[in-house]
Amino acid sequence: MGLYDEVLVADGVRLPKFPADASPSDIGWQTKEIGRPAMQAYKLTADGRLLRREREFREKTSAEKQAVAADHRFESWDEYVSFCDDADPDDRIQRGIGLGAPDSRTVDEEFWLDHNMHGSFEFHGRSDDIEDGFHWSYEARFTRGELDAIVFLGERGGGSPDEYRPEAPVCVEF
């Protein structure tokens, strides 16, 4: 399994061999090929750019900390933090907390920056609502930040690009 990055495909991006009555933005796409995967989010835009989501954080207010503690059935933030520091992992999981430490920070601002991609990367996704059990695979090719083409690679784990919708083109150039 391992780490991966999320790829959001914006409305208006055409993917070769993708059903015309469906939208690629309805699928959760993933890649492991944009640098080192780090659970980052990227967006492929209709005008052929690759954007990277960035976030700025701030310290949670007392009220926000209290709300998080109350969500986990604690009287205070300090009680919540203390429990997480001392509790057995099974006790944390049973309480629905998970294994991560309580985060005193929250997202203050989220914005998208141009990633200025040069090269190519594969991205993969599936949606049983669009095509039952089908794993879509594509390669996006960039030159100096501009999307040149998106190539249909076929079904992930098998299947030639020509076997699925043979009448449709395998590549969309931008």
N, C-alpha and C positions, 0 to 999 in steps of 0.2 A: 504494500500500500504506500506508505510514505507521504512526504509533503508534495503538494501540488499548488498551482496557481489557478485562480478562477478567471475565465474569459467570458465577459459579457458581450454578446453580439447585438449591436443596436438595431432597431427597426430600420429597414431600408438597405441593410447589407444583404446582398444576394449570395447564396451559397449554391454551387453547382449540384445538380441532382436532388436538391432539397425540395420537398413537395410545395407546389405553388400555393396551396390552400393553408399552409402552416407558416409560422414565423420562427426563425432561428432564435429570436430573443426569448422564446418560451422554454428553451432548453438550458440547463446548467452545464456549461462547457468547462473543461479542465485542460491544463497543459502542464508539462514538466520541463518545457524547453525554452523558457524565456529567462535566461540566466539561471541562477540557482533557485529552485522552487522554495517559496517562503510564505505560502498562504496569502499571497498578494492578490489583488484584483486588478484586472486589465479590461479595457473596453475597446472593441473594434468598432469604429464609427463608420457611418454611411459615406463620409467623405474620404475614407481610406487612411485614417490615422489610428495609431495604437496609443491609448491613454492609460496611465497608471494611477490608481487611486492612492492618495496620500491622506494622512490624518494628523491633526494636531490634537494633543490631549491637554486636559486641565485636571486639577484636583477636584474630586467630587465635593459638593457642599455637604454640610451636616445633614440636611434633609434628604439628600440623595443617598448618603450612606445609611441613614436610618431606614429608608424605604427598601434598600437591598437587604438589610438585616431582617426586617419584618417579612420580606418575601420568603426568607428561609426560616421563619418562625423563631427569631431571636428578639430579645428586648432591646438590644443596643448593638451598634457597630462593634464596640470593643468586645462584647460577648461573642459575637459572630467570629471575629478575628481570632480570639482566644480558642474557641472551639476548633477552628480550622488548623491552628498551630498544634494543638494537642491531640486531636481525634485520630483514631485508627482510620485508614482509608475506607474500610467497609462501612464504618459509621457515617462517614461523609457521603458516601455514595447512597446509602439507605435514606439519607436525609435530602437527597437530590442536589447536593452541593457540587459534586465533582472533586477532582483532585487538585485543581489550580488554586493558588493563593487568592484571597480576596483582593480585588483590585481597587485601590483608592482613587484611581484615575478614570476619567470618562472622555469620550470623543467630544472635543470642543468644536472642531471644524473638519469637514471632509471636502476634498476637492480633487479634481483630475488634472494631471500634468501630461504633456506630450512625452511619450517614451522614446521617440525618435529611433525606432527600430530599424536595424539594417541586417538583413539575413532572413531566415525563415524559422517558423515553428509550427509544430503540429498541435491541433486541439481536437478534443474528443467529447462527445456527449451522447445522451440517449433520452428518449421520451416515449414511453409506451402509448401515450395519448396520440402521438404522431405516427409512429411506426412500431408496432409491438415487438419488443426485444431487439430492435436494431441499434447498433452502436455506430454512430456517425463519426468519421475521421476525415479531417481536412488539414491542409498545409497552407498557411498564409505566408506569402513572399513579399518582402519589403526591400526597397532601395532608398537609402537616405531618408527614412521616415515615411515614405509614400508607399501605400499598398499597390503592388504590381498585379498580383493574381491570388486567387484562392483556388486550390486544387482539391478535388474530391479524391480521397485515398481509398475509399471503399469502406467496408465494415471492419471495425477494429477486431483483430483476432481472426481474420479470415475474410474471404470474399474479395474478388477482383473489382476494381472500379467499374468495369464494363458489365458486370453481372447485374447490377442494380440499375433500373431504369435506363436500359441501353440506348434509348433515343435521346437522352439528355446529355448536354456537354459535360465533360469531366472538369473543365477549367472555366472560371470567370475572370476575365482580365479587367483591370480598373484603369 
